[in-house]
Amino acid sequence: MKWKDEKTAGYALLAIGIIVIFFSIYQMVTVFTGGSSPPELFNFSDISAPVAQGESILLMSGQDLSRLVAMVFWEMLMFFIMWAGGKIASLGVDLIREIRVEIRARSPEPLGKIEEETGKTEEKKSP
């Protein structure tokens, strides 16, 4: 692949990743502000506790519990989609960025002399 094609693909991946991130943020905000409702995954019944003979207190309605669980799962899904968008954008940035590798010597002495000074040279055994 040519360098120009890599940069074009990098910019496309970066744009797609940013769009996915903003889409998931928008979806989370609209669900939590009440603009739309998350998909209903569960249908719980009312939770009540017995107080006296034949009487019970409603602790939480099934509809509220179902909505709460649906919102938690929706938030988890949107965070996963946001993470995936970040990974896609990261791949795009890696394609855009030019990678340069420089190798520098720490010492002006050759490698053989450094090994001799540290005492790591091997002695040859005669048979």
C-alpha angles and dihedrals in degrees: 000000000000121000092246091053091050091053091049091050089046093054090047092051091046091052093047091049093050091047091051091049093050091045092056092046091050092049092050093049094049092049095047095045092050098250091125136001126243118245111277108245101165137032110207126185125232118287114224136165125216113242106172137351107315093350129105138176121230107235099178133352118241092235092056092046091049091050092048093051091045091052092050092051091045090052091050091050092049092049089052091050090048090051090050090051089052091052091049091049090048090055089051092051090049090055093047096048118082112231117215124185120199124183116204128183116232095206130033089223119096119259093249093061092050090054091050092051093052092050096238096126115120123234116227115233118217118223 
